[in-house]
């Protein structure tokens, strides 16, 4: 199992803002920004990087054709990357073990894991249905990051870029 602690530690530091890279049909990269977090897969329980995507977006179209994905989170000079295979679970990508009520709860869980909060969950649920939102769950095959920032020495910090 790939360790996601380093990734998860950075999520709350900048609202879970991440760069996602998928592959177009011609294998060129397609990049976008999402809010992502770490949570257990709703069926397997394995740790996953997850985000919510609107139905019909280019990233969803790309992932249906090729589930190869990279997700990078950063906060300050710290960053962590996860590479893996994406699984889509949503109204246009049903999962046999995830019914409509479980999908509703899953979309909330992903949103919360990515640092989101909501004052009106009923309105959130309606928007998810109207926009045909899907949960994107990344089964990590590789995770890596830059080294931790150096400790302060006499009050000075040397940072490499």
C-alpha positions as CSV (number, residue, x, y, z in Angstrom):
1,X,0.0,0.0,0.0
2,X,1.3,3.5,-0.9
3,X,1.7,5.9,2.1
4,X,-0.5,9.0,1.8
5,X,0.4,10.7,5.1
6,X,2.6,13.3,3.5
7,X,-0.1,14.2,1.0
8,X,-2.8,14.3,3.7
9,X,-0.7,16.6,5.9
10,X,-0.6,19.3,3.2
11,X,-4.3,19.2,2.4
12,X,-5.5,21.5,5.2
13,X,-2.7,24.0,4.7
14,X,-4.2,25.5,1.5
15,X,-7.8,24.3,1.1
16,X,-6.7,21.0,-0.6
17,X,-5.8,22.9,-3.8
18,X,-4.2,20.4,-6.1
19,X,-3.1,20.2,-9.7
20,X,-4.5,17.1,-11.5
21,X,-2.9,15.8,-14.6
22,X,-4.8,13.4,-16.9
23,X,-3.9,12.1,-20.4
24,X,-5.7,13.2,-23.5
25,X,-6.4,10.6,-26.3
26,X,-3.1,11.6,-27.9
27,X,-1.3,11.0,-24.6
28,X,-0.4,14.7,-24.1
29,X,-1.0,15.9,-20.5
30,X,-4.1,17.9,-19.5
31,X,-3.8,19.9,-16.3
32,X,-6.5,21.4,-14.0
33,X,-6.9,22.5,-10.4
34,X,-9.2,20.8,-7.9
35,X,-9.8,20.6,-4.2
36,X,-8.7,17.1,-3.1
37,X,-8.3,15.2,0.1
38,X,-7.5,11.7,1.4
39,X,-10.2,9.3,2.6
40,X,-10.9,5.5,2.6
41,X,-12.4,4.1,-0.6
42,X,-16.1,3.6,0.0
43,X,-16.0,-0.1,-1.0
44,X,-12.5,-1.4,-0.3
45,X,-11.6,0.9,2.6
46,X,-8.1,1.5,1.1
47,X,-6.7,5.0,1.4
48,X,-7.5,7.1,-1.7
49,X,-6.9,10.6,-2.9
50,X,-10.3,11.9,-3.9
51,X,-12.0,14.9,-5.5
52,X,-15.4,15.8,-6.9
53,X,-15.8,16.6,-10.6
54,X,-18.7,17.9,-12.6
55,X,-20.1,15.5,-15.2
56,X,-18.8,16.1,-18.7
57,X,-15.6,17.9,-17.8
58,X,-12.5,17.1,-19.8
59,X,-10.8,15.4,-16.9
60,X,-13.7,13.1,-16.5
61,X,-13.8,12.3,-20.2
62,X,-10.0,11.7,-20.2
63,X,-10.3,9.4,-17.1
64,X,-13.0,7.3,-18.6
65,X,-10.7,6.6,-21.6
66,X,-7.5,6.3,-19.5
67,X,-7.6,6.2,-15.7
68,X,-3.9,7.3,-15.4
69,X,-3.7,10.3,-13.1
70,X,-1.3,12.4,-11.1
71,X,-2.4,14.7,-8.3
72,X,0.0,17.2,-6.7
73,X,-0.8,19.2,-3.5
74,X,1.4,22.1,-2.2
75,X,1.6,24.4,0.6
76,X,4.4,27.0,0.6
77,X,7.5,25.2,-0.7
78,X,6.3,21.8,0.5
79,X,4.6,19.5,-2.0
80,X,3.5,15.9,-2.4
81,X,2.5,14.0,-5.5
82,X,0.4,10.8,-5.9
83,X,0.3,8.9,-9.1
84,X,-2.2,6.1,-9.8
85,X,-5.4,4.9,-11.4
86,X,-8.6,6.8,-11.0
87,X,-12.0,5.2,-10.4
88,X,-15.1,7.3,-11.1
89,X,-18.3,6.8,-9.0
90,X,-21.2,9.0,-10.0
91,X,-24.5,9.1,-11.8
92,X,-22.9,8.5,-15.2
93,X,-20.3,6.1,-13.7
94,X,-22.3,3.8,-11.4
95,X,-20.7,1.4,-9.0
96,X,-22.6,-1.8,-8.1
97,X,-21.9,-1.4,-4.4
98,X,-22.7,2.4,-4.2
99,X,-26.4,3.3,-4.4
100,X,-27.8,6.8,-4.7
101,X,-27.8,7.4,-0.9
102,X,-24.2,6.2,-0.5
103,X,-23.2,8.4,-3.5
104,X,-24.8,11.4,-1.8
105,X,-22.8,10.7,1.4
106,X,-19.6,9.9,-0.6
107,X,-19.7,13.3,-2.4
108,X,-20.1,15.0,1.0
109,X,-17.2,13.0,2.5
110,X,-14.9,13.8,-0.4
111,X,-15.8,17.5,-0.2
112,X,-15.1,17.5,3.6
113,X,-11.9,15.6,3.2
114,X,-10.7,18.3,0.7
115,X,-11.3,20.9,3.4
116,X,-14.9,22.0,2.4
117,X,-17.7,22.8,4.7
118,X,-21.3,23.7,4.0
119,X,-24.2,25.4,5.8
120,X,-26.9,23.8,3.8
121,X,-26.2,20.2,2.9
122,X,-29.6,19.8,1.2
123,X,-28.6,22.5,-1.3
124,X,-25.2,20.9,-1.8
125,X,-26.9,17.6,-2.5
126,X,-29.2,19.2,-5.1
127,X,-26.3,20.9,-6.8
128,X,-24.4,17.6,-7.0
129,X,-27.3,15.9,-8.7
130,X,-28.0,18.8,-11.1
131,X,-24.3,19.0,-12.1
132,X,-24.0,15.2,-12.4
133,X,-21.0,15.3,-10.0
134,X,-18.9,12.3,-9.7
135,X,-16.4,11.2,-7.1
136,X,-12.9,10.6,-8.5
137,X,-11.0,8.2,-6.3
138,X,-7.3,7.7,-7.0
139,X,-5.8,4.3,-6.0
140,X,-2.2,5.3,-5.5
141,X,0.6,3.4,-7.1
142,X,3.3,5.9,-6.2
143,X,3.6,8.8,-3.8
144,X,6.6,11.1,-3.3
145,X,7.4,14.6,-2.2
146,X,10.2,17.1,-1.7
147,X,12.2,16.8,1.5
148,X,10.9,18.7,4.6
149,X,12.1,22.2,4.9
150,X,15.4,22.5,6.7
151,X,15.4,23.4,10.4
152,X,16.2,27.0,11.4
153,X,19.8,27.5,12.3
154,X,20.4,30.6,14.4
155,X,17.1,32.0,13.2
156,X,18.0,31.7,9.5
157,X,16.4,29.2,7.2
158,X,18.1,28.2,4.0
159,X,15.6,27.1,1.3
160,X,16.4,25.4,-1.9
161,X,14.2,25.9,-4.9
